[in-house]
């Protein structure tokens, strides 16, 4: 029978020198020392000890990486990059801005919806062109592949297709997420709010589009951000312009994304990117440069309709005709003083199909580094991408850049040293003597029940001066003061904090008097 090299003879030959010899036909003799039981246990213990030491060393190394013995030395407590906290003063400013925007949306007849903060990755894929790389993908948990929403428009289109909705006027205010390079001082974050207004449905041309621009005009005027300008263009005009300038069809979207950078880069840099990175000819880039320098109103649309090159392109002609119609409606809405037809406006998102627009602040100190404060356009094909039968629902909408607006308003508040109230308390229930906690609690309960915003100090015997100082610091306009004499007389001393005027009001008339004074304020 053939043996393998590892087959050792099972017949040991014992020698007198305490060694055992194993005979193998292939490798000859292998002699090993005989080890006692005690020596074997010692060897085993030694090996276990070595293994324990190795594991302890690994754990100590890991602990050091986490921050030393207490695990805190290297850990910096902060918010993630591109995000921030908001203190009560900042939130008060934000709430004021939100209320202004929501009030405008409701004034124009919009209803609101909500959608998940994350979507199926496939829902968002292929909708944003070159910006798709900014989408946050969630870690695969072994189920559906998910991504955080990049904007509110694509989820809205998905919502329409899923629910087979063919017309709606909706607004949606919610957070979106972009893996962008943040610029916190300019209102550019990775997590931020969008305030969207959209009109979906088959309507006559340019009427809904004009209303979206009217809404932008109203909001920016009411927020008193300073002088602003609303730029308008049309994707069909851009595509027609690219065609007559000799841009290959397959390069339309990528060249459009480059033109979209004209608000951040000089024409020389944009041209360099077109030619060197995107492979466009110098001649085509120069022709584009001539067109994108044009700005005007309805007169520019009429002039371009007579342009020898542009008038030969059907898409461009359709877009120019709609721009003319849009300006006629904007005249009726009385907003043409703030609107300009600008051929350099591109907006890089792939889903736009018609009119596009963007609002920017024109005062140098306000607009420095902020970029656009509102933008939107028509996207007639987006809903059809989600419908199994490809049924389209025409849509047009606008998104208000709330973070950029808030950044400006916050800077204004700091510059003017304006005192911003962080609560809406109308009256503080105070006491002038000790042992009146129960009376204060009874009175504040009456005020709450009457719908009056009131508060009381959480101490049994607070000093009157401390209570009055709290009102002055917090901007509380009125103080209802209780004392032993007031309780005997059935009155409450009502103090106006700003003037320090005091007047005795009967307990029965107190609620009506507070409501009268707060309604006048």
C-alpha positions in Angstrom: 0.0 0.0 0.0 1.3 3.5 -0.9 2.0 5.9 1.9 1.8 9.7 1.8 4.6 11.9 3.1 2.6 12.7 6.2 1.8 9.2 7.2 3.8 8.4 10.3 4.4 4.8 11.6 2.3 4.0 14.5 5.0 1.8 16.0 7.2 3.9 18.4 10.6 2.7 19.4 11.4 3.8 23.0 15.1 4.5 24.0 16.6 4.8 27.4 17.4 8.5 27.1 13.7 9.5 27.6 13.0 10.1 23.9 10.5 8.6 21.6 11.4 7.8 18.0 8.7 7.6 15.2 9.7 5.8 12.1 8.3 6.9 8.7 9.1 5.1 5.5 9.4 8.3 3.6 11.2 10.8 5.9 13.1 8.3 8.2 13.2 8.9 11.9 11.6 11.8 13.9 12.7 12.0 17.5 10.8 14.2 20.0 11.4 14.7 23.8 8.9 13.2 26.2 7.1 16.1 28.1 5.6 15.6 31.5 2.0 16.5 32.4 3.2 19.5 34.5 5.4 20.8 31.8 2.5 20.5 29.3 0.2 22.5 31.6 2.8 25.2 32.0 3.2 25.4 28.2 -0.6 25.7 27.7 -0.9 28.4 30.3 2.0 30.3 28.7 0.3 30.2 25.2 -3.1 31.4 26.7 -1.3 34.2 28.5 0.3 35.3 25.2 -3.1 35.3 23.5 -4.6 37.4 26.3 -1.8 39.9 26.1 -2.3 40.3 22.3 -6.1 40.9 22.7 -5.5 43.4 25.5 -3.0 45.3 23.3 -5.6 45.4 20.5 -8.2 46.8 22.9 -5.9 49.4 24.3 -5.0 50.5 20.8 -8.6 50.8 19.9 -9.3 52.8 23.1 -6.5 55.2 22.3 -8.0 55.8 18.8 -11.4 56.6 20.5 -9.7 59.2 22.7 -7.7 57.7 25.5 -8.8 56.3 28.8 -11.9 58.3 29.3 -12.8 58.1 25.6 -13.3 61.9 25.3 -10.0 63.6 24.6 -10.3 63.4 20.8 -14.0 63.6 20.4 -15.3 67.0 19.3 -18.9 67.7 20.1 -20.3 69.5 17.0 -23.0 69.3 14.4 -22.2 67.5 11.1 -20.5 69.4 8.3 -23.0 71.5 6.4 -25.6 71.6 9.2 -26.3 73.9 12.1 -28.4 74.5 15.2 -30.8 77.5 15.6 -31.2 79.4 18.8 -34.5 80.9 19.9 -33.7 84.3 18.3 -32.8 82.8 15.0 -35.9 80.6 15.1 -38.1 83.7 15.7 -36.7 85.3 12.5 -37.2 82.0 10.6 -40.8 81.7 11.8 -41.5 85.2 10.6 -40.2 84.4 7.2 -42.1 81.1 7.0 -45.3 82.8 8.0 -44.9 85.4 5.3 -44.3 82.7 2.6 -47.1 80.4 3.8 -49.5 83.4 3.9 -48.6 84.2 0.3 -49.0 80.6 -0.9 -52.5 80.4 0.8 -53.5 83.7 -0.6 -53.0 82.2 -4.1 -55.2 79.2 -3.2 -52.5 76.5 -2.6 -53.0 73.4 -0.4 -50.2 71.5 1.3 -48.9 67.9 1.2 -46.0 66.0 2.8 -43.7 63.3 1.4 -41.0 61.0 3.0 -37.6 62.5 3.7 -36.1 59.6 1.8 -37.2 58.0 -1.5 -36.3 54.9 -3.4 -32.9 55.6 -5.0 -34.4 54.7 -8.4 -37.0 57.5 -8.0 -34.2 60.2 -7.8 -31.8 58.7 -10.3 -31.4 60.4 -13.6 -33.5 63.5 -12.8 -30.8 66.0 -11.9 -28.2 65.8 -14.6 -24.7 66.5 -13.3 -26.1 67.4 -9.9 -27.0 63.7 -9.3 -23.6 63.2 -7.7 -24.8 65.4 -4.8 -27.5 63.0 -3.8 -27.1 61.4 -0.3 -27.4 57.6 -0.6 -28.4 55.7 2.5 -26.4 52.7 3.6 -27.8 49.4 2.2 -29.6 47.7 5.1 -30.3 44.6 3.0 -33.6 45.9 1.7 -34.6 48.7 -0.6 -31.9 51.1 -1.9 -32.8 54.5 -0.6 -31.6 58.1 -0.9 -32.4 61.3 0.9 -34.5 63.7 -1.2 -32.5 66.2 -3.2 -35.4 68.6 -3.7 -39.2 68.6 -3.3 -40.1 68.7 -7.0 -39.2 65.0 -7.9 -41.1 63.6 -4.9 -44.1 65.8 -5.9 -44.0 64.4 -9.4 -43.8 60.9 -8.0 -46.8 61.7 -5.7 -48.9 62.9 -8.7 -48.1 59.8 -10.7 -48.7 57.3 -7.8 -52.1 58.9 -6.9 -53.1 59.6 -10.5 -53.6 63.3 -9.8 -54.0 65.5 -12.9 -54.4 68.9 -11.3 -53.5 70.5 -8.0 -52.1 73.7 -6.7 -49.8 72.8 -3.8 -47.2 74.2 -1.5 -44.7 72.1 0.5 -42.1 73.3 3.1 -39.6 70.7 4.2 -35.9 69.8 4.5 -33.8 68.5 1.6 -30.3 67.2 1.5 -27.3 67.8 -0.8 -23.8 66.5 -0.6 -22.5 69.9 -1.6 -19.5 72.0 -0.4 -21.2 74.1 2.3 -20.8 77.8 2.6 -22.5 78.6 5.9 -22.2 82.4 5.8 -23.9 82.5 2.4 -26.8 80.3 3.4 -25.5 77.2 1.6 -25.9 74.0 3.6 -26.1 70.2 3.2 -29.4 70.1 5.1 -31.8 73.0 4.4 -35.4 73.9 3.9 -37.1 74.4 0.6 -40.4 76.3 0.2 -42.1 75.1 -3.0 -45.2 76.3 -4.8 -46.4 74.3 -7.9 -49.3 74.3 -10.2 -50.1 70.9 -11.9 -52.7 70.6 -14.7 -53.6 71.3 -18.3 -54.1 75.0 -18.6 -53.8 77.8 -21.2 -50.2 78.7 -21.9 -48.2 81.0 -19.5 -51.1 81.9 -17.1 -49.8 79.6 -14.3 -46.2 80.5 -15.1 -47.0 84.2 -14.7 -48.7 83.6 -11.3 -45.5 81.8 -10.1 -43.5 84.9 -10.9 -46.1 87.1 -9.2 -45.7 85.0 -6.1 -41.9 85.5 -6.1 -42.5 89.2 -6.5 -44.9 89.3 -3.6 -42.7 87.3 -1.2 -39.5 89.2 -1.9 -41.3 92.5 -1.6 -43.0 91.6 1.7 -39.7 90.4 3.2 -38.1 93.7 2.4 -34.8 92.2 1.4 -33.9 95.2 -0.8 -33.9 95.6 -4.6 -34.2 92.3 -6.6 -34.5 91.1 -10.2 -36.3 88.1 -11.6 -34.5 86.6 -14.6 -36.6 84.6 -17.1 -35.6 82.3 -20.0 -36.9 79.2 -21.7 -35.3 75.8 -22.1 -36.5 75.6 -25.7 -34.8 78.9 -26.5 -31.6 77.6 -24.9 -31.8 74.3 -26.9 -32.5 76.3 -30.1 -29.6 78.6 -29.4 -27.3 75.6 -28.9 -28.5 74.1 -32.1 -27.9 77.2 -34.3 -24.5 77.7 -32.6 -23.4 74.2 -33.7 -23.5 72.3 -30.4 -24.1 68.6 -31.0 -27.4 67.3 -29.6 -25.7 64.9 -27.1 -23.8 67.9 -25.6 -26.9 70.1 -25.0 -27.4 69.1 -21.3 -23.8 69.3 -20.3 -23.2 72.6 -22.1 -26.4 73.9 -20.4 -24.9 73.0 -17.0 -21.8 75.0 -17.9 -23.8 78.0 -19.0 -25.6 77.8 -15.6 -22.3 78.7 -13.9 -22.3 82.2 -15.4 -23.6 83.7 -12.1 -20.5 82.3 -10.3 -17.8 82.3 -13.1 -16.6 84.8 -15.7 -17.5 84.2 -19.4 -13.8 83.4 -20.0 -13.8 80.6 -17.4 -17.1 79.3 -18.7 -15.8 79.3 -22.3 -12.6 77.5 -21.2 -14.7 74.7 -19.5 -16.9 74.4 -22.7 -13.9 74.0 -25.0 -11.3 72.3 -22.8 -13.4 70.0 -20.7 -16.6 69.6 -22.7 -14.9 69.4 -26.2 -16.9 72.2 -27.8 -15.4 74.1 -30.7 -14.1 77.7 -30.2 -16.5 78.9 -32.9 -19.5 77.4 -31.2 -18.5 78.8 -27.8 -18.0 82.3 -29.2 -21.5 82.2 -30.9 -23.0 81.1 -27.5 -21.2 84.0 -25.9 -22.9 86.5 -28.2 -26.4 85.3 -27.3 -25.9 84.8 -23.5 -24.9 88.5 -23.2 -28.4 89.6 -24.3 -30.9 91.0 -21.7 -34.1 92.8 -22.1 -37.9 92.4 -22.0 -40.6 91.7 -24.5 -38.7 93.8 -27.0 -35.8 91.3 -26.9 -38.1 88.4 -27.6 -39.5 90.2 -30.6 -36.0 91.0 -31.8 -34.8 87.4 -31.5 -37.9 86.2 -33.5 -36.4 88.3 -36.3 -32.9 86.8 -35.8 -31.8 85.0 -39.0 -30.5 82.0 -37.1 -33.0 81.7 -34.2 -36.1 82.2 -36.4 -35.2 79.0 -38.3 -35.4 76.8 -35.2 -38.9 75.7 -34.3 -38.1 75.1 -30.6 -36.6 78.6 -30.2 -39.5 80.2 -32.0 -42.0 78.5 -29.7 -40.1 79.5 -26.6 -39.8 83.1 -27.8 -43.5 83.3 -28.5 -44.3 82.1 -25.0 -41.9 84.6 -23.5 -43.8 87.4 -25.3 -47.1 86.0 -23.9 -45.6 85.7 -20.5 -44.6 89.4 -20.4 -48.1 90.4 -21.5 -49.5 88.6 -18.4 -46.8 90.0 -16.2 -47.8 93.5 -17.2 -51.4 92.7 -16.0 -49.9 91.4 -12.7 -47.9 94.7 -12.5 -44.5 93.0 -12.0 -42.6 93.7 -15.2 -40.5 96.4 -13.5 -38.6 93.5 -11.7 -38.5 90.9 -14.5 -35.8 90.7 -17.2 -35.5 88.3 -20.1 -31.9 87.0 -19.7 -30.4 84.5 -22.2 -27.6 83.5 -19.8 -30.1 81.9 -17.4 -29.9 78.1 -17.8 -30.7 76.3 -14.5 -28.9 73.0 -14.7 -31.6 70.6 -13.7 -32.5 68.1 -16.4 -36.3 68.1 -15.9 -37.1 71.6 -17.1 -38.9 71.8 -20.4 -40.1 75.4 -20.9 -40.0 78.7 -19.0 -37.3 78.9 -16.3 -36.7 81.8 -13.8 -34.5 82.8 -11.0 -34.6 85.8 -8.5 -31.4 87.5 -7.4 -30.8 90.5 -5.1 -29.3 93.4 -6.9 -27.9 95.5 -4.0 -24.2 94.7 -3.7 -24.2 94.5 0.1 -27.3 92.2 0.2 -26.4 89.9 -2.7 -22.7 89.4 -1.9 -22.0 85.7 -2.3 -25.7 84.7 -1.6 -26.7 83.7 -5.2 -30.3 83.2 -6.2 -33.0 83.6 -3.6 -35.8 81.9 -5.6 -35.9 79.7 -8.8 -38.1 77.4 -10.8 -39.7 76.7 -14.1 -41.9 74.4 -16.2 -41.4 70.7 -16.1 -44.0 69.0 -18.3 -42.3 65.6 -18.7 -41.3 64.8 -15.1 -44.6 63.1 -14.0 -44.6 61.0 -17.1 -41.3 59.5 -16.1 -43.1 57.8 -13.2 -46.3 56.9 -14.9 -46.4 53.3 -16.2 -48.1 54.5 -19.4 -46.0 57.6 -19.7 -49.0 59.9 -19.2 -47.8 63.5 -18.7 -49.1 66.1 -16.3 -47.9 69.6 -17.2 -46.4 71.3 -14.1 -44.8 74.7 -13.3 -43.5 75.8 -9.9 -41.1 77.9 -7.9 -38.8 77.2 -4.9 -38.0 79.9 -2.4 -34.4 79.8 -1.1 -35.3 80.2 2.5 -31.8 79.6 3.9 -30.3 82.3 1.8 -33.1 84.7 2.7 -32.7 83.8 6.4 -29.0 84.4 6.2 -29.6 87.9 4.9 -32.3 88.7 7.5 -30.1 87.4 10.3 -27.2 89.7 9.2 -29.6 92.6 9.0 -30.9 91.9 12.5 -27.4 91.8 13.9 -26.3 94.9 12.1 -29.3 97.0 13.3 -29.0 95.6 16.9 -32.8 94.9 16.5 -34.3 93.3 19.6 -36.1 90.1 18.4 -38.7 88.6 20.7 -38.4 84.9 21.1 -41.8 84.4 22.9 -45.3 85.7 22.3 -46.1 86.2 26.0 -48.6 89.1 26.4 -48.8 89.3 30.2 -46.8 88.2 33.3 -48.7 87.4 36.4 -46.6 88.8 39.3 -47.0 89.3 43.0 -45.8 92.2 45.2 -45.8 90.2 48.5 -45.0 86.8 49.8 -47.3 83.8 50.1 -49.4 84.6 46.9 -48.4 81.7 44.7 -51.9 80.1 44.8 -53.4 83.4 43.7 -50.9 83.8 40.9 -51.6 80.3 39.7 -55.4 80.9 39.8 -55.1 84.1 37.8 -52.7 82.7 35.1 -55.1 79.7 34.7 -58.0 82.2 34.0 -55.9 84.0 31.4 -54.9 80.8 29.7 -58.5 79.7 29.5 -59.4 83.0 27.9 -56.7 82.4 25.2 -54.3 85.0 26.5 -50.6 84.2 26.3 -49.4 84.5 29.9 -46.7 83.2 32.2 -45.7 83.1 35.9 -42.4 82.7 37.7 -41.7 79.2 39.1 -40.9 80.5 42.6 -43.1 80.6 45.7 -42.0 84.1 46.7 -40.2 85.9 43.8 -39.1 89.4 44.2 -41.2 92.0 42.3 -38.1 93.6 40.8 -37.0 90.2 39.4 -40.4 89.7 37.8 -40.4 93.2 36.2 -36.8 92.8 34.9 -37.9 89.5 33.3 -40.6 91.3 31.4 -38.3 94.1 30.2 -35.6 91.6 29.0 -38.2 89.4 27.3 -40.3 92.2 25.8 -43.5 91.2 27.7 -45.8 94.2 27.3 -48.0 93.9 30.4 -47.7 92.8 34.0 -50.7 91.8 36.2 -49.6 92.5 39.8 -51.4 90.9 42.7 -51.0 92.1 46.3 -52.8 91.7 49.6 -54.6 95.1 49.2 -55.6 94.3 45.5 -57.1 91.0 46.6 -59.1 92.7 49.3 -60.4 95.3 46.8 -61.1 92.8 44.1 -58.7 94.4 41.6 -55.5 93.7 39.8 -52.8 96.3 39.2 -52.0 96.3 35.4 -48.6 97.7 34.5 -47.5 98.7 31.0 -43.8 97.7 30.9 -42.7 100.2 28.3 -44.1 103.3 30.1 -44.3 101.9 33.6 -47.8 103.2 33.8 -50.0 101.4 36.4 -53.8 101.2 36.6 -56.2 99.2 38.9 -58.6 97.0 36.9 -61.4 95.1 38.5 -60.9 91.3 38.4 -64.1 90.9 36.3 -62.9 93.4 33.6 -59.2 92.2 33.5 -59.5 89.8 30.6 -61.3 92.2 28.4 -58.8 95.0 29.2 -55.8 92.8 28.4 -57.3 91.7 25.1 -58.1 95.4 24.2 -54.6 96.5 25.0 -52.8 93.6 23.2 -55.0 94.0 20.1 -54.0 97.7 19.8 -50.3 96.9 20.1 
